[in-house]
Amino acid sequence: MSPTTVPAVILALGLALAGTFAGNGFARGRADQRFVTVKGVAERDVKADLAIWPLKVTGADDDLGTANKKLAASIAGVRDFLARHGVDTSQVQLTGFTVADAYADQYAPDRKPTNRYVIHQTMLVRSVQPDRVLAASQLVSELAATGVAISSGNGEYGPGGGGPTFVFSKLNDLKPKMIADATARAREAAEQFAHDSHSQLGDIRQANQGVFEILPRDQAPGITEENQITKVVRVVSTIDYYLR
């Protein structure tokens, strides 16, 4: 072999090897791009452990002092009602005290109002016994029979209204197990896909835990989660698995 031939052979071998490595790298790259995206769902039925019930109480009269006495009597009547139905009144807070003077309203009509002074105050009921609060809220019309004028929740003045808000505060206790369940459901789906496509399931390419949602148990128009004592906690995990 002549001296000029040796470098040419070495160069040819180098190009051949480079082509082989490049081809293998391309094949691996294409293989790495084969993956499947699956979702895993986990749900739990839960019960609220906290009830928050704002009750707006009213006292009205032409005399401010008398209106205030009527308000105090209504507040006492609400406390008696709650205690009678087993709701602990030690956690009741009085907030939002307001006085409206009809004579001071420049936009009021010319006719004389029924009561010059109207006093509003909110009794905020907070209880860790939501079942009792729910039962009491369904009997709130009893207050009207005793002359107590209230509105419940965000409703208009008068018995009833928006009702209590029920809160589930133990979501963090559920998260680890629910994430594990959602991940297991996702893997089951990926394994089924791999089987159907005559592939083998590889490692996780990427994963998204998903967002936890608290939903109403009865999902229908007009029904909200916060007004239901029983709820559904839901999480959807999204996972990419490599396929071999």
N, C-alpha and C positions, 0 to 999 in steps of 0.2 A: 504494500500500500504506500503510495507516494506521500511525501510530507504534506502536500496540499489537500490530500483526500481526508486525512485524519480530522482536521477541524470541521470539514463539511459533514462527516459522519456524526461527530459529537453534536453539532448544531441540529442535525435531523433527529437524533435521539431525544435531545432536549425538547424540541417542538412536539414530538410524539407524546412524551411524558406529560408535558404541559397540557396538551389536548386531553389526555386521559384524566388528569386531575381536574381540569375544568369541567369535563363531562360529568365526572362523579359528583363534583360540587353542585352542578346544575341539577342533577338528579336528586341529591339530598335536599336542595332548596325547594324543588317541586314537591318532594315528599313532606317537607316541613309545612307546606302550605295546605296540606290536606287535613282539615279539621271539621268538626261538627259543633254547632252551637245549640245548646239545649237549655231548657228552663225547668226548674224544680219548684213546686208550690208546697207550702206548709200552712195549715190553718188550725186554729184552736178556738173553741167556744170558751168565752170567759165571762165572768160576772163582775159588775162594777163593785168597787169596795169603798166608794166615797160618793156622797150625795150633796149637792149644793143647790139650795132652794131660796131664791130671793122672793120675799113677800113684801109688796108695797102697801103700806097702811095709810089710811087717810082720816083726817079730822077736819070738819068744816063748820063754820058758824059766822055770824055777823060780828061776834065778839072774839078777839084773838085768844083771850084766856080760856074761854069756853071751848074754842076749837082745839086748843092744846090739851084740855082735859079729855075731850072726845078721842083725840089721838092716843093719849095715855091709856084710856079705857080699851080702845081697840087693840093696842099692843098687848095689854094684859089678857084680853080675850084670845088672841092668837097663841100666846104662851100656854094658856089653859087647854086650848084645842090640841096643840102639839103634845103636851104632857099626857093628855087623855088617850092619845093614840100611840104612846110609847116612844115618842121622839125626845131625845135628850135636849133640853133647852139651855143647858149650861154653856153650849157653844154658839148660841145665837148672838149675833152682833147687830147693833143698830147703826146704820149708815145713811147718808144721803138725806139729811134733814133739810127741807125747803118749805118756805112760806110764800104763798102767793096772795097779794092784796089786789082784789078786782078793781078797787077805786084808783089804784096807782097805774093801771093799764090804760094808756092813752088810746089804744086801738080797740078798747072794749066797746060794745054797742051801748046806745043811750039807755036802754032799759036796765033797770036795777037788777043785779045778779041775785040769785037765791041766797048765796052766802058770800060775804065780803072776803073772808079769810079761808083759804084752803091750805092745809098743812099736809105734806107728804113725808113719810119716812120709810126706809127699807129695813126690814128684818132679814138678815142673812143667816139662813139655817145651814149649818155644816154638820154632817153626820157620817159616821163610819158604819151606820146601819141603814143602807139604802133601801132595804125591803120595807122598813117601817116608814120611811119618808115617802116611798111610792104609794103605800097604802093610805097614808094621811092625805096625799095630794089628790087621791081619787074621791076623798070625802070633804074637800075644801068648801063645798057649797054649804056645809053646816054653819060656817061663819056668817053667811048672809042671813040665816035664820035668827042669829043673835044680834044682828044689826052691825056687824063688823064689815066695813067696806075695804076690800083689798084687791090687788091684782097679783097674779102668780107668775113668776118668771118674767118674760118680756111681753106679756099680754097687756091688753087694755084694762082699765080699771073695772073691777067686778070679779067675782070668783072665777077660778079656772086660769085662763091665760096660758103662758108658755110652759109652766110646770117645772119640775126640778131638772137639774143637769146631773147625769150619772157619769162618774169618772172611774176608769180602770187605771190604777197607778202602779201596777206591778209588772209592767212590760219587760223590764230588764231581767226579771226572773225567768222569763220564757225564751229570751233571745238565743242562748246557746243551743238548747235542744231543738228549737224550731229551725235554726240555721243548719244544724246537722241533718234534720229530716229533709229540708229542702235540697240540700246537697245530695243526699241519698237518692231522692226522686230524680234529680237531674242525671245522676250517674246511670240509673236504671234506664232512662230514656236514651242516653248515649250508647249504652251497651246494646240495646235493642237495635239502634240505627247501625252500629258497627256489624252486628250479626246479619242484618238484612242486606247490607252492602258488601258482605264477605270481606270485612276488614277486621283489624284488631284495634282495640281501644288503647290509646297511648296516655301520656301524661296530660295534665291540665295546661292548656295554653294561656288562658287568663280566666279570671272569675270576678263576678260582680255579685256581692252579697244581696243587694236589693234593699228596698225601703220597706220598713214595717208599716202596715196600715191597720187602723182600728175601724172596723166597718159595722154598720147596724146588722143585727142578726136577720131581721126581716127587711130586705131591701125592696122598697116600693116607693113610689112617688110620695113626697111629703114626709117621709120617715127619716129622721136624722139619728146618727149614732149617739149623740149626747143625751137624747131623750129616751134611749132604751137601756134598761138595766143589764140585759144580756147582749153581748157583742161578739164579733168575730175578729180575731187577730190574724193577719195574713202577711206572708212574705214570699216573694218570688226571687229565687237566685238564678242568675244567668251564667253559664259556664261553657267555655270552649275546650274541647278535648281534641288532641291530635289523633289522627287515624293512621294506622300502619298497614 
